[in-house]
Amino acid sequence: MSVPTQRRTSSSRKRRASHFALKSKATVKCSNCGAVLLPHRACPKCGYFKGQKKIK
Ligand SMILES: [Zn+2]
């Protein structure tokens, strides 16, 4: 197994960690009840998707 040859400096460690932040997920509002949902999914509260009741 390989072993690091040199110690990473604190700045190079921070430079790598600068890309670790999480992005906020895209959300849409339900056209029927206004609940916040993930896009392209039926509403878990009222079961509506594209204006039709898809979940009983
Ligand atoms: Zn809904």
N, CA, C, O and the ligand as a Tripos MOL2 file, in Angstrom:
@<TRIPOS>MOLECULE
protein
  225   223    57     0     0
PROTEIN
NO_CHARGES

@<TRIPOS>ATOM
      1 N           0.8300   -1.1890    0.0000 N.3       1 MET1
      2 CA          0.0000    0.0000    0.0000 C.3       1 MET1
      3 C           0.8700    1.2460    0.0000 C.2       1 MET1
      4 O           1.8740    1.3150    0.7100 O.2       1 MET1
      5 N           0.4820    2.2190   -0.7930 N.am      2 SER2
      6 CA          1.2970    3.4320   -0.8990 C.3       2 SER2
      7 C           1.1090    4.3240    0.3280 C.2       2 SER2
      8 O           0.0640    4.3390    0.9780 O.2       2 SER2
      9 N           2.1740    5.0600    0.6030 N.am      3 VAL3
     10 CA          2.1860    5.9460    1.7640 C.3       3 VAL3
     11 C           2.5260    7.3460    1.2650 C.2       3 VAL3
     12 O           3.3930    7.4830    0.4010 O.2       3 VAL3
     13 N           1.8730    8.3930    1.7790 N.am      4 PRO4
     14 CA          2.2140    9.7440    1.3280 C.3       4 PRO4
     15 C           3.6710   10.0890    1.5970 C.2       4 PRO4
     16 O           4.1690    9.8870    2.7040 O.2       4 PRO4
     17 N           4.3650   10.6180    0.5620 N.am      5 THR5
     18 CA          5.7940   10.9120    0.7180 C.3       5 THR5
     19 C           6.0130   12.1890    1.5010 C.2       5 THR5
     20 O           6.9940   12.3160    2.2340 O.2       5 THR5
     21 N           5.1010   13.1360    1.3470 N.am      6 GLN6
     22 CA          5.2770   14.4070    2.0430 C.3       6 GLN6
     23 C           3.9930   14.8090    2.7280 C.2       6 GLN6
     24 O           2.8930   14.4580    2.3000 O.2       6 GLN6
     25 N           4.1610   15.5480    3.7930 N.am      7 ARG7
     26 CA          3.0340   16.0540    4.5510 C.3       7 ARG7
     27 C           2.3450   17.1510    3.7370 C.2       7 ARG7
     28 O           3.0140   17.9990    3.1480 O.2       7 ARG7
     29 N           0.9790   17.1370    3.7040 N.am      8 ARG8
     30 CA          0.2480   18.2120    3.0200 C.3       8 ARG8
     31 C           0.2570   19.4330    3.9280 C.2       8 ARG8
     32 O           0.0170   19.3240    5.1310 O.2       8 ARG8
     33 N           0.5290   20.5790    3.3550 N.am      9 THR9
     34 CA          0.4610   21.8050    4.1520 C.3       9 THR9
     35 C          -0.9980   22.1300    4.4540 C.2       9 THR9
     36 O          -1.9050   21.6360    3.7850 O.2       9 THR9
     37 N          -1.2150   22.9630    5.4660 N.am     10 SER10
     38 CA         -2.5830   23.3090    5.8450 C.3      10 SER10
     39 C          -3.2950   24.0200    4.7040 C.2      10 SER10
     40 O          -4.5010   23.8450    4.5280 O.2      10 SER10
     41 N          -2.5590   24.8300    3.9120 N.am     11 SER11
     42 CA         -3.2130   25.5470    2.8170 C.3      11 SER11
     43 C          -3.5900   24.5990    1.6840 C.2      11 SER11
     44 O          -4.6430   24.7730    1.0700 O.2      11 SER11
     45 N          -2.7520   23.5940    1.3900 N.am     12 SER12
     46 CA         -3.1100   22.6660    0.3110 C.3      12 SER12
     47 C          -4.2560   21.7690    0.7400 C.2      12 SER12
     48 O          -5.0630   21.3610   -0.0950 O.2      12 SER12
     49 N          -4.3450   21.4520    2.0290 N.am     13 ARG13
     50 CA         -5.4800   20.6780    2.5400 C.3      13 ARG13
     51 C          -6.7660   21.5030    2.3970 C.2      13 ARG13
     52 O          -7.8010   20.9840    1.9790 O.2      13 ARG13
     53 N          -6.6880   22.7900    2.7500 N.am     14 LYS14
     54 CA         -7.8660   23.6550    2.6540 C.3      14 LYS14
     55 C          -8.2740   23.8880    1.2000 C.2      14 LYS14
     56 O          -9.4600   24.0040    0.8920 O.2      14 LYS14
     57 N          -7.2830   23.9550    0.3090 N.am     15 ARG15
     58 CA         -7.5770   24.1550   -1.1120 C.3      15 ARG15
     59 C          -8.3690   22.9670   -1.6530 C.2      15 ARG15
     60 O          -9.3130   23.1470   -2.4220 O.2      15 ARG15
     61 N          -7.9840   21.7450   -1.2500 N.am     16 ARG16
     62 CA         -8.7280   20.5500   -1.6550 C.3      16 ARG16
     63 C         -10.1390   20.5680   -1.0670 C.2      16 ARG16
     64 O         -11.1060   20.2150   -1.7430 O.2      16 ARG16
     65 N         -10.2490   20.9870    0.2100 N.am     17 ALA17
     66 CA        -11.5510   20.9800    0.8910 C.3      17 ALA17
     67 C         -12.4710   22.0870    0.4120 C.2      17 ALA17
     68 O         -13.6390   22.1220    0.7990 O.2      17 ALA17
     69 N         -11.9670   23.0060   -0.4320 N.am     18 SER18
     70 CA        -12.7990   24.1100   -0.8920 C.3      18 SER18
     71 C         -13.9150   23.6330   -1.8020 C.2      18 SER18
     72 O         -14.8510   24.3920   -2.0550 O.2      18 SER18
     73 N         -13.8560   22.3930   -2.3110 N.am     19 HIS19
     74 CA        -14.8930   21.8510   -3.2080 C.3      19 HIS19
     75 C         -15.8580   20.9170   -2.4850 C.2      19 HIS19
     76 O         -16.7140   20.3050   -3.1240 O.2      19 HIS19
     77 N         -15.7340   20.7970   -1.1620 N.am     20 PHE20
     78 CA        -16.5430   19.8210   -0.4180 C.3      20 PHE20
     79 C         -17.9290   20.3340   -0.0240 C.2      20 PHE20
     80 O         -18.7530   19.5440    0.4380 O.2      20 PHE20
     81 N         -18.2120   21.6180   -0.1880 N.am     21 ALA21
     82 CA        -19.4950   22.1640    0.2620 C.3      21 ALA21
     83 C         -20.6460   21.5170   -0.5020 C.2      21 ALA21
     84 O         -20.5270   21.2550   -1.6990 O.2      21 ALA21
     85 N         -21.7630   21.2590    0.1870 N.am     22 LEU22
     86 CA        -22.9290   20.6260   -0.4250 C.3      22 LEU22
     87 C         -23.7770   21.6780   -1.1250 C.2      22 LEU22
     88 O         -23.9300   22.7960   -0.6320 O.2      22 LEU22
     89 N         -24.3200   21.3120   -2.2680 N.am     23 LYS23
     90 CA        -25.2190   22.2020   -2.9970 C.3      23 LYS23
     91 C         -26.6430   21.9380   -2.5410 C.2      23 LYS23
     92 O         -27.0010   20.8110   -2.2000 O.2      23 LYS23
     93 N         -27.4470   22.9880   -2.5390 N.am     24 SER24
     94 CA        -28.8390   22.8080   -2.1630 C.3      24 SER24
     95 C         -29.5860   22.0840   -3.2930 C.2      24 SER24
     96 O         -29.3280   22.3130   -4.4740 O.2      24 SER24
     97 N         -30.5210   21.2010   -2.8960 N.am     25 LYS25
     98 CA        -31.2640   20.4220   -3.8780 C.3      25 LYS25
     99 C         -32.3150   21.2830   -4.5750 C.2      25 LYS25
    100 O         -32.8910   22.1910   -3.9760 O.2      25 LYS25
    101 N         -32.5540   20.9810   -5.8540 N.am     26 ALA26
    102 CA        -33.5820   21.6990   -6.6110 C.3      26 ALA26
    103 C         -34.9610   21.2670   -6.1040 C.2      26 ALA26
    104 O         -35.1990   20.0780   -5.8920 O.2      26 ALA26
    105 N         -35.8570   22.2190   -5.9140 N.am     27 THR27
    106 CA        -37.2040   21.9020   -5.4440 C.3      27 THR27
    107 C         -38.2240   22.6300   -6.3150 C.2      27 THR27
    108 O         -37.9290   23.6650   -6.9120 O.2      27 THR27
    109 N         -39.4220   22.0710   -6.3750 N.am     28 VAL28
    110 CA        -40.5600   22.7150   -7.0400 C.3      28 VAL28
    111 C         -41.7330   22.6980   -6.0660 C.2      28 VAL28
    112 O         -41.7170   21.9680   -5.0750 O.2      28 VAL28
    113 N         -42.7460   23.5050   -6.3560 N.am     29 LYS29
    114 CA        -43.9510   23.5040   -5.5280 C.3      29 LYS29
    115 C         -45.0360   22.6890   -6.2140 C.2      29 LYS29
    116 O         -45.1740   22.7310   -7.4370 O.2      29 LYS29
    117 N         -45.8030   21.9520   -5.4280 N.am     30 CYS30
    118 CA        -46.9120   21.1710   -5.9600 C.3      30 CYS30
    119 C         -47.9620   22.1090   -6.5370 C.2      30 CYS30
    120 O         -48.3520   23.0890   -5.9030 O.2      30 CYS30
    121 N         -48.4250   21.7890   -7.7770 N.am     31 SER31
    122 CA        -49.4140   22.6410   -8.4250 C.3      31 SER31
    123 C         -50.7770   22.5270   -7.7520 C.2      31 SER31
    124 O         -51.6160   23.4170   -7.8970 O.2      31 SER31
    125 N         -51.0070   21.4290   -7.0110 N.am     32 ASN32
    126 CA        -52.3140   21.2000   -6.3860 C.3      32 ASN32
    127 C         -52.3710   21.7570   -4.9710 C.2      32 ASN32
    128 O         -53.2810   22.5210   -4.6470 O.2      32 ASN32
    129 N         -51.3950   21.3820   -4.1060 N.am     33 CYS33
    130 CA        -51.4720   21.7800   -2.7020 C.3      33 CYS33
    131 C         -50.3770   22.7520   -2.2940 C.2      33 CYS33
    132 O         -50.4350   23.3000   -1.1930 O.2      33 CYS33
    133 N         -49.3580   22.9910   -3.1590 N.am     34 GLY34
    134 CA        -48.3290   23.9700   -2.8390 C.3      34 GLY34
    135 C         -47.2080   23.4480   -1.9690 C.2      34 GLY34
    136 O         -46.3810   24.2340   -1.5060 O.2      34 GLY34
    137 N         -47.1500   22.1280   -1.7270 N.am     35 ALA35
    138 CA        -46.0740   21.5560   -0.9170 C.3      35 ALA35
    139 C         -44.7590   21.5760   -1.7050 C.2      35 ALA35
    140 O         -44.7640   21.5200   -2.9350 O.2      35 ALA35
    141 N         -43.6420   21.6570   -0.9870 N.am     36 VAL36
    142 CA        -42.3270   21.6720   -1.6230 C.3      36 VAL36
    143 C         -41.9090   20.2380   -1.9350 C.2      36 VAL36
    144 O         -41.9230   19.3800   -1.0530 O.2      36 VAL36
    145 N         -41.5340   19.9770   -3.1990 N.am     37 LEU37
    146 CA        -41.1870   18.6150   -3.6330 C.3      37 LEU37
    147 C         -39.9280   18.6330   -4.4780 C.2      37 LEU37
    148 O         -39.4490   19.6910   -4.8850 O.2      37 LEU37
    149 N         -39.3960   17.4400   -4.7370 N.am     38 LEU38
    150 CA        -38.3410   17.2660   -5.7240 C.3      38 LEU38
    151 C         -38.9910   17.2980   -7.1060 C.2      38 LEU38
    152 O         -40.1160   16.8230   -7.2570 O.2      38 LEU38
    153 N         -38.3140   17.8450   -8.1180 N.am     39 PRO39
    154 CA        -38.9230   17.9260   -9.4460 C.3      39 PRO39
    155 C         -39.1220   16.5560  -10.0910 C.2      39 PRO39
    156 O         -38.3840   15.6170   -9.7910 O.2      39 PRO39
    157 N         -40.1130   16.4370  -10.9750 N.am     40 HIS40
    158 CA        -40.4490   15.2260  -11.7270 C.3      40 HIS40
    159 C         -40.8910   14.0750  -10.8350 C.2      40 HIS40
    160 O         -40.6470   12.9100  -11.1460 O.2      40 HIS40
    161 N         -41.5480   14.4100   -9.7160 N.am     41 ARG41
    162 CA        -42.0600   13.3760   -8.8260 C.3      41 ARG41
    163 C         -43.4710   13.7430   -8.3980 C.2      41 ARG41
    164 O         -43.8090   14.9200   -8.2740 O.2      41 ARG41
    165 N         -44.2970   12.7120   -8.1710 N.am     42 ALA42
    166 CA        -45.6540   12.9470   -7.6850 C.3      42 ALA42
    167 C         -45.5910   13.4750   -6.2570 C.2      42 ALA42
    168 O         -44.6880   13.1310   -5.4940 O.2      42 ALA42
    169 N         -46.5600   14.3140   -5.9070 N.am     43 CYS43
    170 CA        -46.5830   14.9140   -4.5740 C.3      43 CYS43
    171 C         -46.8760   13.8320   -3.5290 C.2      43 CYS43
    172 O         -47.8790   13.1310   -3.6610 O.2      43 CYS43
    173 N         -46.0360   13.6680   -2.4880 N.am     44 PRO44
    174 CA        -46.3170   12.6470   -1.4740 C.3      44 PRO44
    175 C         -47.4970   13.0150   -0.5790 C.2      44 PRO44
    176 O         -48.0600   12.1410    0.0800 O.2      44 PRO44
    177 N         -47.8850   14.3020   -0.5410 N.am     45 LYS45
    178 CA        -48.9900   14.7060    0.3370 C.3      45 LYS45
    179 C         -50.3430   14.4770   -0.3270 C.2      45 LYS45
    180 O         -51.2340   13.8760    0.2740 O.2      45 LYS45
    181 N         -50.5070   14.9610   -1.5890 N.am     46 CYS46
    182 CA        -51.8200   14.8420   -2.2340 C.3      46 CYS46
    183 C         -51.8130   13.8330   -3.3800 C.2      46 CYS46
    184 O         -52.8840   13.4820   -3.8750 O.2      46 CYS46
    185 N         -50.6350   13.3470   -3.8270 N.am     47 GLY47
    186 CA        -50.5770   12.3310   -4.8720 C.3      47 GLY47
    187 C         -50.7830   12.8520   -6.2680 C.2      47 GLY47
    188 O         -51.0040   12.0660   -7.1900 O.2      47 GLY47
    189 N         -50.7180   14.1770   -6.4580 N.am     48 TYR48
    190 CA        -50.9390   14.7470   -7.7760 C.3      48 TYR48
    191 C         -49.6360   14.8840   -8.5380 C.2      48 TYR48
    192 O         -48.5970   15.2020   -7.9600 O.2      48 TYR48
    193 N         -49.6980   14.6430   -9.8500 N.am     49 PHE49
    194 CA        -48.5670   14.8840  -10.7380 C.3      49 PHE49
    195 C         -49.1230   15.2890  -12.0900 C.2      49 PHE49
    196 O         -49.9600   14.5800  -12.6490 O.2      49 PHE49
    197 N         -48.6720   16.4190  -12.6290 N.am     50 LYS50
    198 CA        -49.1400   16.9860  -13.9030 C.3      50 LYS50
    199 C         -50.6590   17.1380  -13.9070 C.2      50 LYS50
    200 O         -51.3120   16.8440  -14.9080 O.2      50 LYS50
    201 N         -51.2190   17.5970  -12.7900 N.am     51 GLY51
    202 CA        -52.6430   17.8950  -12.7240 C.3      51 GLY51
    203 C         -53.5570   16.6970  -12.5970 C.2      51 GLY51
    204 O         -54.7790   16.8490  -12.6100 O.2      51 GLY51
    205 N         -52.9850   15.4960  -12.4740 N.am     52 GLN52
    206 CA        -53.8140   14.2940  -12.3250 C.3      52 GLN52
    207 C         -53.4500   13.5800  -11.0480 C.2      52 GLN52
    208 O         -52.2990   13.6250  -10.6150 O.2      52 GLN52
    209 N         -54.4450   12.9030  -10.4240 N.am     53 LYS53
    210 CA        -54.1830   12.1290   -9.2200 C.3      53 LYS53
    211 C         -53.5280   10.8160   -9.6200 C.2      53 LYS53
    212 O         -54.1570    9.9790  -10.2670 O.2      53 LYS53
    213 N         -52.2660   10.6330   -9.2390 N.am     54 LYS54
    214 CA        -51.5050    9.4510   -9.6610 C.3      54 LYS54
    215 C         -51.3660    8.4380   -8.5310 C.2      54 LYS54
    216 O         -51.1890    7.2470   -8.7880 O.2      54 LYS54
    217 N         -51.4440    8.8900   -7.2970 N.am     55 ILE55
    218 CA        -51.3230    7.9830   -6.1510 C.3      55 ILE55
    219 C         -52.6400    8.0210   -5.3950 C.2      55 ILE55
    220 O         -53.1800    9.0940   -5.1250 O.2      55 ILE55
    221 N         -53.1680    6.8140   -5.0460 N.am     56 LYS56
    222 CA        -54.4450    6.7620   -4.3270 C.3      56 LYS56
    223 C         -54.2110    6.9210   -2.8200 C.2      56 LYS56
    224 O         -55.1650    6.9040   -2.0420 O.2      56 LYS56
    225 ZN        -49.5700   18.2240   -3.4840 Zn       57 ZN57
@<TRIPOS>BOND
     1     1     2 1
     2     2     3 1
     3     3     4 2
     4     3     5 am
     5     5     6 1
     6     6     7 1
     7     7     8 2
     8     7     9 am
     9     9    10 1
    10    10    11 1
    11    11    12 2
    12    11    13 am
    13    13    14 1
    14    14    15 1
    15    15    16 2
    16    15    17 am
    17    17    18 1
    18    18    19 1
    19    19    20 2
    20    19    21 am
    21    21    22 1
    22    22    23 1
    23    23    24 2
    24    23    25 am
    25    25    26 1
    26    26    27 1
    27    27    28 2
    28    27    29 am
    29    29    30 1
    30    30    31 1
    31    31    32 2
    32    31    33 am
    33    33    34 1
    34    34    35 1
    35    35    36 2
    36    35    37 am
    37    37    38 1
    38    38    39 1
    39    39    40 2
    40    39    41 am
    41    41    42 1
    42    42    43 1
    43    43    44 2
    44    43    45 am
    45    45    46 1
    46    46    47 1
    47    47    48 2
    48    47    49 am
    49    49    50 1
    50    50    51 1
    51    51    52 2
    52    51    53 am
    53    53    54 1
    54    54    55 1
    55    55    56 2
    56    55    57 am
    57    57    58 1
    58    58    59 1
    59    59    60 2
    60    59    61 am
    61    61    62 1
    62    62    63 1
    63    63    64 2
    64    63    65 am
    65    65    66 1
    66    66    67 1
    67    67    68 2
    68    67    69 am
    69    69    70 1
    70    70    71 1
    71    71    72 2
    72    71    73 am
    73    73    74 1
    74    74    75 1
    75    75    76 2
    76    75    77 am
    77    77    78 1
    78    78    79 1
    79    79    80 2
    80    79    81 am
    81    81    82 1
    82    82    83 1
    83    83    84 2
    84    83    85 am
    85    85    86 1
    86    86    87 1
    87    87    88 2
    88    87    89 am
    89    89    90 1
    90    90    91 1
    91    91    92 2
    92    91    93 am
    93    93    94 1
    94    94    95 1
    95    95    96 2
    96    95    97 am
    97    97    98 1
    98    98    99 1
    99    99   100 2
   100    99   101 am
   101   101   102 1
   102   102   103 1
   103   103   104 2
   104   103   105 am
   105   105   106 1
   106   106   107 1
   107   107   108 2
   108   107   109 am
   109   109   110 1
   110   110   111 1
   111   111   112 2
   112   111   113 am
   113   113   114 1
   114   114   115 1
   115   115   116 2
   116   115   117 am
   117   117   118 1
   118   118   119 1
   119   119   120 2
   120   119   121 am
   121   121   122 1
   122   122   123 1
   123   123   124 2
   124   123   125 am
   125   125   126 1
   126   126   127 1
   127   127   128 2
   128   127   129 am
   129   129   130 1
   130   130   131 1
   131   131   132 2
   132   131   133 am
   133   133   134 1
   134   134   135 1
   135   135   136 2
   136   135   137 am
   137   137   138 1
   138   138   139 1
   139   139   140 2
   140   139   141 am
   141   141   142 1
   142   142   143 1
   143   143   144 2
   144   143   145 am
   145   145   146 1
   146   146   147 1
   147   147   148 2
   148   147   149 am
   149   149   150 1
   150   150   151 1
   151   151   152 2
   152   151   153 am
   153   153   154 1
   154   154   155 1
   155   155   156 2
   156   155   157 am
   157   157   158 1
   158   158   159 1
   159   159   160 2
   160   159   161 am
   161   161   162 1
   162   162   163 1
   163   163   164 2
   164   163   165 am
   165   165   166 1
   166   166   167 1
   167   167   168 2
   168   167   169 am
   169   169   170 1
   170   170   171 1
   171   171   172 2
   172   171   173 am
   173   173   174 1
   174   174   175 1
   175   175   176 2
   176   175   177 am
   177   177   178 1
   178   178   179 1
   179   179   180 2
   180   179   181 am
   181   181   182 1
   182   182   183 1
   183   183   184 2
   184   183   185 am
   185   185   186 1
   186   186   187 1
   187   187   188 2
   188   187   189 am
   189   189   190 1
   190   190   191 1
   191   191   192 2
   192   191   193 am
   193   193   194 1
   194   194   195 1
   195   195   196 2
   196   195   197 am
   197   197   198 1
   198   198   199 1
   199   199   200 2
   200   199   201 am
   201   201   202 1
   202   202   203 1
   203   203   204 2
   204   203   205 am
   205   205   206 1
   206   206   207 1
   207   207   208 2
   208   207   209 am
   209   209   210 1
   210   210   211 1
   211   211   212 2
   212   211   213 am
   213   213   214 1
   214   214   215 1
   215   215   216 2
   216   215   217 am
   217   217   218 1
   218   218   219 1
   219   219   220 2
   220   219   221 am
   221   221   222 1
   222   222   223 1
   223   223   224 2
@<TRIPOS>SUBSTRUCTURE
     1 MET1         2 RESIDUE 1 A MET
     2 SER2         6 RESIDUE 1 A SER
     3 VAL3        10 RESIDUE 1 A VAL
     4 PRO4        14 RESIDUE 1 A PRO
     5 THR5        18 RESIDUE 1 A THR
     6 GLN6        22 RESIDUE 1 A GLN
     7 ARG7        26 RESIDUE 1 A ARG
     8 ARG8        30 RESIDUE 1 A ARG
     9 THR9        34 RESIDUE 1 A THR
    10 SER10       38 RESIDUE 1 A SER
    11 SER11       42 RESIDUE 1 A SER
    12 SER12       46 RESIDUE 1 A SER
    13 ARG13       50 RESIDUE 1 A ARG
    14 LYS14       54 RESIDUE 1 A LYS
    15 ARG15       58 RESIDUE 1 A ARG
    16 ARG16       62 RESIDUE 1 A ARG
    17 ALA17       66 RESIDUE 1 A ALA
    18 SER18       70 RESIDUE 1 A SER
    19 HIS19       74 RESIDUE 1 A HIS
    20 PHE20       78 RESIDUE 1 A PHE
    21 ALA21       82 RESIDUE 1 A ALA
    22 LEU22       86 RESIDUE 1 A LEU
    23 LYS23       90 RESIDUE 1 A LYS
    24 SER24       94 RESIDUE 1 A SER
    25 LYS25       98 RESIDUE 1 A LYS
    26 ALA26      102 RESIDUE 1 A ALA
    27 THR27      106 RESIDUE 1 A THR
    28 VAL28      110 RESIDUE 1 A VAL
    29 LYS29      114 RESIDUE 1 A LYS
    30 CYS30      118 RESIDUE 1 A CYS
    31 SER31      122 RESIDUE 1 A SER
    32 ASN32      126 RESIDUE 1 A ASN
    33 CYS33      130 RESIDUE 1 A CYS
    34 GLY34      134 RESIDUE 1 A GLY
    35 ALA35      138 RESIDUE 1 A ALA
    36 VAL36      142 RESIDUE 1 A VAL
    37 LEU37      146 RESIDUE 1 A LEU
    38 LEU38      150 RESIDUE 1 A LEU
    39 PRO39      154 RESIDUE 1 A PRO
    40 HIS40      158 RESIDUE 1 A HIS
    41 ARG41      162 RESIDUE 1 A ARG
    42 ALA42      166 RESIDUE 1 A ALA
    43 CYS43      170 RESIDUE 1 A CYS
    44 PRO44      174 RESIDUE 1 A PRO
    45 LYS45      178 RESIDUE 1 A LYS
    46 CYS46      182 RESIDUE 1 A CYS
    47 GLY47      186 RESIDUE 1 A GLY
    48 TYR48      190 RESIDUE 1 A TYR
    49 PHE49      194 RESIDUE 1 A PHE
    50 LYS50      198 RESIDUE 1 A LYS
    51 GLY51      202 RESIDUE 1 A GLY
    52 GLN52      206 RESIDUE 1 A GLN
    53 LYS53      210 RESIDUE 1 A LYS
    54 LYS54      214 RESIDUE 1 A LYS
    55 ILE55      218 RESIDUE 1 A ILE
    56 LYS56      222 RESIDUE 1 A LYS
    57 ZN57       225 GROUP 0 **** ****
